[in-house]
Amino acid sequence: MTSLPRAEQNAEHWRPAATLLGIIGENGGCVVFARLAVMYGLRKGAQPEPPEPDPSKKTTHWGKRKLKRDA
């Protein structure tokens, strides 16, 4: 983050990463959240799109079983 131009460093999508990295640097803590914030910043704040459902996947058998009483 420090190698970015000053305008890019001050962008809104880098603020969570900078805040979390500062907190972890001072107090220690969970690095996973800081990593997620950095990844969010690298994507320039774009939210990931949910994956499209694949219609070719096998359907489950739930609801298709025959019960003893139906036989």
N, C-alpha and C positions, 0 to 999 in steps of 0.2 A: 504494500500500500504506500510505503514511503517513496517508492520510485515513480509513482504516478505524478502527473502535473498537478499543481496546486488546485486548479479548478475541478479536476477529477477527484482529488482527495476530499474536497468539501461537498461532493455530490451526496444527495439524500440516501442513496442505496449503500453507501459505505459507512454511514453513521452507526448502525448496530454493531458492525464488525469492529470499528474503532473503540466503541464503548466497552464491548466485551473483552477485547484484547487488553485494554487498560485495566479493567477490573481484575483479570486473571494475572496480569503482570504485577499488580500491587498485592493482591491477597491470595493468589493461587486459586485453583478451582477446576471446574470441569472444562476441558479444552474442546470437547465435542460441540458445545454450543457456539463457541467462537469459530470453529471450523465451518459450521453451518452458516454462520453470518458472513464469513468470508466467501463461501460459495455463492451465497445470495448476492453479494456485491459483485462477484465476477460475472454473474449473469445479468448485471446492471439492473437488478431489482425485478426482473421478470419472474413471475410465478410460473412454475412448471405446469404444463397442461396435463390433465388426467389422461391415462392411456385409453385408447378406444377399445371397446370390447371386441374380442375376436369371435366371430360367429362360427368358425370352424372347430372350436374347442368342443370336446366331448361333453354332452349333457349328463347330469347326474341321474341316478336311478330313483331318487327320492320322489315319492308320490306315484310311482309306477309299480311298486311291489304289490303282489296279490296277497291278501290276507287269507287265513285258513277258512274264515267264514264265507269268503267269496268264491271258494273253489267248488 
